[in-house]
Amino acid sequence: MKFFRRDKKPTTKRPKICLSLNSKTIEDLIEEIDEFIEYADMVEWCVDETVGSENYTKEEFVHKLLMVKSFCQNKPLIVDYKKDEETGNKIQRWAMGYADIIDIDADNSEVLKMVKEARRKKTKTLISHHVFDGMPTKDEIATQFVRMERTKGDILKI
């Protein structure tokens, strides 16, 4: 896997290992971090998989985010929310300034605005695009990559 960063050329160094957490409870999430953190270079919290996350207040979410981050042993924490865009954008905005990286879907209607807001709050952005119903052609991947690059996100993931 190659990582493309806007500030550097593609690198073929050892790929980074991301511990992706889809836990239903914060307790399970922390247990998984404790068990696997030594193997990971970064941690991704898929907030939408945590039961009740759609009902968090800002204060509840920030408290839980800081608790999760405290278990990550200074490894970057990515916050992701993929269910509905409105709730996801709210969660991502609350994560800005606390999380190291927020994962914004490339098709998000507010992607450009979110990238600018995150940059002001010194939070990196990962712009992601997923295709689950088949393998896109090289041309489709290239077109999507160029479209994503225009967002000026820090990391692009297809």
VEXKERO-234357 format. One line per field, with one value per residue: x, y, z of N, C-alpha, C, CB in turn; residue in three letters. Coordinates in steps of 0.1 Angstrom, whole numbers. Glycine has a CB too. Example, Ala and Ser with C-alpha at 12.3 -4.5 7.8 and 13.67 -1.06 7.14 Angstrom:
# VEXKERO-234357
n_east	c(132,128)
n_north	c(-57,-22)
n_up	c(78,71)
ca_east	c(123,137)
ca_north	c(-45,-11)
ca_up	c(78,71)
c_east	c(132,129)
c_north	c(-33,0)
c_up	c(78,79)
cb_east	c(113,141)
cb_north	c(-45,-6)
cb_up	c(90,57)
type	c(ALA,SER)
//
This chain:
# VEXKERO-234357
n_east	c(8,5,11,-2,7,-1,21,43,62,49,55,73,78,75,42,17,1,-33,-54,-85,-115,-146,-163,-191,-195,-180,-164,-157,-143,-121,-109,-101,-83,-63,-55,-45,-29,-1,6,-2,1,-16,-49,-83,-114,-145,-171,-199,-205,-206,-230,-256,-243,-253,-269,-253,-244,-225,-207,-207,-196,-171,-159,-158,-143,-118,-112,-109,-87,-68,-60,-46,-19,-3,-5,-17,-51,-79,-111,-141,-172,-198,-226,-253,-251,-256,-255,-229,-213,-217,-206,-179,-172,-173,-151,-130,-100,-95,-93,-68,-70,-97,-120,-134,-160,-156,-178,-193,-215,-206,-178,-157,-160,-157,-130,-117,-126,-115,-88,-84,-87,-66,-66,-60,-72,-87,-96,-120,-130,-152,-158,-180,-192,-178,-148,-134,-125,-92,-93,-116,-107,-86,-99,-116,-96,-84,-105,-108,-84,-87,-101,-83,-76,-56,-48,-55,-78,-86)
n_north	c(-12,22,54,86,118,152,170,156,133,102,74,44,32,11,2,19,7,6,5,-4,4,-10,-12,-19,-8,17,5,-20,-10,2,-21,-34,-16,-17,-44,-45,-22,-21,-32,-13,17,38,47,41,53,41,58,56,30,26,20,42,65,83,99,114,142,172,175,150,134,146,141,112,109,120,103,78,86,89,63,55,57,80,77,85,94,87,99,86,85,70,67,85,116,141,137,126,148,166,151,149,176,182,167,179,196,180,152,136,132,135,115,120,114,112,119,135,162,185,185,202,225,213,204,229,239,220,224,250,244,228,201,172,159,131,120,99,72,47,16,-9,-28,-41,-39,-9,5,13,39,49,49,67,91,95,99,123,140,138,148,175,184,192,177,162,135,109,84,55)
n_up	c(0,-8,5,0,4,6,10,4,-17,-31,-9,-4,20,49,54,73,102,110,136,135,150,158,179,200,225,247,267,255,234,246,257,234,224,244,240,214,208,208,183,165,145,145,155,147,154,148,152,146,150,177,201,206,199,181,196,213,233,227,249,261,240,235,260,260,237,245,266,251,235,255,260,238,237,228,200,168,166,148,138,128,111,95,91,89,71,83,111,112,103,124,146,136,135,162,170,159,167,189,181,162,135,112,94,64,42,8,-8,7,12,23,22,14,30,55,55,55,80,97,92,103,129,134,128,111,79,65,35,23,1,-7,-23,-25,-41,-61,-82,-90,-123,-136,-147,-134,-108,-110,-118,-96,-76,-85,-82,-54,-46,-51,-29,-11,11,37,37,14,7,-10)
ca_east	c(0,13,4,0,5,0,33,55,60,45,65,71,82,66,28,12,-10,-43,-63,-99,-124,-160,-169,-205,-195,-167,-156,-151,-133,-109,-103,-95,-71,-53,-50,-38,-22,13,8,-7,7,-27,-62,-95,-127,-157,-181,-212,-207,-208,-244,-261,-235,-261,-276,-244,-242,-211,-199,-205,-187,-157,-154,-155,-131,-106,-109,-104,-74,-58,-56,-39,-4,2,-6,-28,-65,-88,-125,-149,-187,-203,-240,-260,-242,-258,-249,-215,-207,-218,-196,-166,-169,-170,-138,-119,-92,-93,-88,-56,-75,-111,-122,-146,-164,-154,-191,-200,-219,-198,-164,-147,-162,-152,-116,-113,-128,-105,-74,-84,-87,-53,-69,-58,-83,-85,-108,-121,-140,-153,-166,-182,-199,-170,-136,-135,-115,-81,-98,-125,-99,-78,-109,-120,-84,-82,-117,-105,-72,-92,-106,-71,-74,-42,-46,-66,-79,-96)
ca_north	c(0,35,66,98,130,164,177,147,124,88,66,29,27,2,8,22,-2,13,-3,1,-1,-10,-17,-14,0,23,-5,-29,-3,4,-34,-37,-8,-23,-57,-44,-10,-23,-35,-3,30,47,41,47,50,42,62,52,16,26,21,55,76,93,107,121,157,176,173,135,130,151,133,99,110,122,90,69,91,86,49,53,58,90,73,93,89,91,97,83,83,68,65,96,127,152,133,125,161,171,144,153,190,181,160,189,201,169,141,140,132,131,108,126,107,121,123,144,175,196,181,214,233,205,205,242,240,212,230,261,238,221,187,166,153,119,120,85,68,32,9,-22,-37,-44,-32,1,5,23,52,54,52,80,102,97,104,137,147,139,157,189,188,196,169,158,121,105,69,49)
ca_up	c(0,-8,11,-7,12,-3,12,1,-28,-26,-3,-3,33,56,56,87,106,116,144,133,161,155,191,203,238,250,274,246,226,254,258,221,223,253,235,201,205,205,169,156,144,147,159,141,161,140,162,143,154,191,204,212,195,174,206,222,233,225,261,262,229,238,272,255,228,253,273,241,231,266,259,225,239,219,186,162,167,137,141,116,112,82,89,82,69,92,124,110,103,138,153,131,139,176,171,155,178,199,174,153,121,110,82,58,30,-4,-14,17,6,30,24,13,42,67,54,59,94,104,91,113,143,135,128,98,73,56,26,19,-9,-6,-33,-19,-50,-72,-83,-101,-133,-133,-150,-123,-96,-113,-118,-82,-69,-88,-75,-39,-44,-51,-16,-3,23,40,33,5,8,-19)
c_east	c(9,4,8,-3,7,14,45,51,55,57,62,76,72,52,25,1,-20,-52,-77,-109,-138,-168,-183,-205,-181,-158,-150,-141,-120,-102,-95,-82,-60,-47,-42,-29,-7,16,4,1,-3,-39,-73,-107,-138,-169,-195,-215,-209,-223,-247,-253,-242,-269,-266,-246,-228,-202,-197,-195,-173,-151,-150,-143,-118,-102,-103,-89,-64,-53,-47,-24,3,3,-18,-41,-73,-102,-133,-163,-193,-218,-246,-251,-244,-252,-234,-208,-207,-207,-182,-163,-166,-156,-127,-113,-89,-87,-76,-61,-90,-112,-135,-148,-162,-167,-199,-203,-211,-183,-155,-148,-156,-137,-111,-114,-118,-91,-73,-82,-75,-56,-67,-71,-79,-98,-108,-132,-140,-162,-168,-188,-191,-157,-137,-123,-104,-86,-107,-117,-92,-87,-113,-108,-82,-93,-114,-94,-77,-98,-95,-70,-60,-39,-58,-66,-90,-96)
c_north	c(12,45,78,110,142,171,168,139,110,81,52,24,18,9,9,12,6,3,3,-5,1,-15,-11,-6,6,13,-15,-23,-1,-10,-37,-29,-14,-36,-55,-32,-11,-27,-24,10,41,40,49,43,52,45,57,38,15,29,35,67,87,103,115,136,160,172,158,130,134,143,119,99,112,110,80,73,88,72,46,55,68,87,81,87,96,89,96,81,82,66,77,109,138,149,132,138,168,165,148,167,190,175,169,195,191,157,145,141,129,125,113,118,117,126,132,157,187,194,193,223,226,205,218,244,232,218,242,255,228,206,183,160,141,119,106,82,53,27,-5,-32,-40,-36,-22,0,14,37,58,57,66,92,105,103,119,145,149,148,172,194,194,189,165,144,116,89,64,34)
c_up	c(0,-2,4,2,3,-1,8,-11,-22,-20,-3,10,39,58,70,90,114,123,143,143,158,167,194,216,239,258,265,237,233,256,245,220,232,247,223,199,202,191,160,156,146,150,152,149,152,149,159,147,169,194,211,207,188,184,216,221,230,237,263,252,232,250,267,246,235,261,263,238,242,266,247,225,229,204,180,163,155,141,128,119,99,80,82,82,80,106,123,110,116,146,149,135,154,179,167,167,189,192,165,139,121,96,76,45,18,-10,-4,11,11,31,23,25,55,67,59,74,102,104,101,127,144,136,113,92,64,48,20,9,-9,-18,-29,-29,-62,-73,-94,-111,-129,-136,-139,-111,-98,-112,-103,-74,-72,-82,-60,-37,-44,-38,-7,10,25,36,24,5,-1,-16)
cb_east	c(-10,17,8,-9,14,-11,34,59,73,39,67,78,84,72,18,8,-4,-51,-58,-103,-120,-163,-160,-214,-198,-169,-165,-162,-139,-112,-114,-104,-74,-60,-62,-48,-24,19,0,-21,13,-28,-64,-97,-128,-159,-181,-214,-195,-199,-249,-260,-223,-271,-285,-229,-247,-210,-206,-219,-192,-157,-165,-167,-133,-107,-122,-113,-75,-65,-68,-45,2,16,-8,-24,-72,-85,-130,-143,-193,-196,-247,-273,-244,-273,-255,-212,-214,-231,-197,-166,-181,-180,-138,-125,-100,-106,-99,-45,-67,-121,-122,-144,-178,-146,-199,-191,-234,-204,-160,-151,-177,-157,-111,-121,-142,-105,-72,-97,-99,-45,-84,-46,-91,-83,-106,-123,-137,-159,-160,-191,-212,-177,-124,-134,-121,-69,-105,-136,-89,-72,-121,-124,-72,-83,-130,-102,-62,-103,-112,-71,-83,-40,-45,-64,-82,-93)
cb_north	c(0,39,67,99,130,174,180,139,122,80,71,22,39,-3,-1,36,-14,21,-4,-1,6,-18,-14,-26,-9,36,-12,-35,11,10,-45,-34,7,-27,-66,-45,-1,-34,-47,1,31,57,41,43,59,29,77,53,7,37,10,54,71,87,99,118,163,191,179,128,135,166,132,93,122,134,84,69,106,89,39,63,44,94,58,97,93,82,110,70,95,56,62,100,133,155,120,118,170,169,129,152,199,173,148,199,213,165,134,129,121,143,92,141,101,113,111,145,177,198,171,222,235,190,202,253,236,198,235,269,231,225,184,156,164,106,130,76,73,28,10,-21,-30,-42,-42,15,8,19,52,43,41,79,98,84,96,139,139,125,155,190,176,211,156,159,111,110,65,51)
cb_up	c(12,-22,26,-20,24,1,27,13,-37,-37,12,-15,43,70,49,88,115,106,160,118,174,143,203,205,250,258,284,236,222,268,261,209,228,266,232,191,218,214,166,161,130,134,174,126,174,131,163,128,150,198,213,227,186,165,215,217,247,221,273,260,215,240,283,248,218,262,279,229,228,279,259,214,238,223,184,148,181,124,150,108,121,77,102,88,55,94,129,97,93,144,152,115,137,184,162,145,184,206,164,154,113,111,84,55,31,-15,-17,30,7,44,13,1,45,66,39,52,98,97,77,112,146,147,133,98,65,65,14,31,-23,7,-48,-7,-54,-86,-86,-94,-147,-142,-164,-120,-93,-127,-126,-75,-73,-104,-77,-34,-55,-62,-9,-1,23,55,46,-10,23,-34)
type	c(MET,LYS,PHE,PHE,ARG,ARG,ASP,LYS,LYS,PRO,THR,THR,LYS,ARG,PRO,LYS,ILE,CYS,LEU,SER,LEU,ASN,SER,LYS,THR,ILE,GLU,ASP,LEU,ILE,GLU,GLU,ILE,ASP,GLU,PHE,ILE,GLU,TYR,ALA,ASP,MET,VAL,GLU,TRP,CYS,VAL,ASP,GLU,THR,VAL,GLY,SER,GLU,ASN,TYR,THR,LYS,GLU,GLU,PHE,VAL,HIS,LYS,LEU,LEU,MET,VAL,LYS,SER,PHE,CYS,GLN,ASN,LYS,PRO,LEU,ILE,VAL,ASP,TYR,LYS,LYS,ASP,GLU,GLU,THR,GLY,ASN,LYS,ILE,GLN,ARG,TRP,ALA,MET,GLY,TYR,ALA,ASP,ILE,ILE,ASP,ILE,ASP,ALA,ASP,ASN,SER,GLU,VAL,LEU,LYS,MET,VAL,LYS,GLU,ALA,ARG,ARG,LYS,LYS,THR,LYS,THR,LEU,ILE,SER,HIS,HIS,VAL,PHE,ASP,GLY,MET,PRO,THR,LYS,ASP,GLU,ILE,ALA,THR,GLN,PHE,VAL,ARG,MET,GLU,ARG,THR,LYS,GLY,ASP,ILE,LEU,LYS,ILE)
//
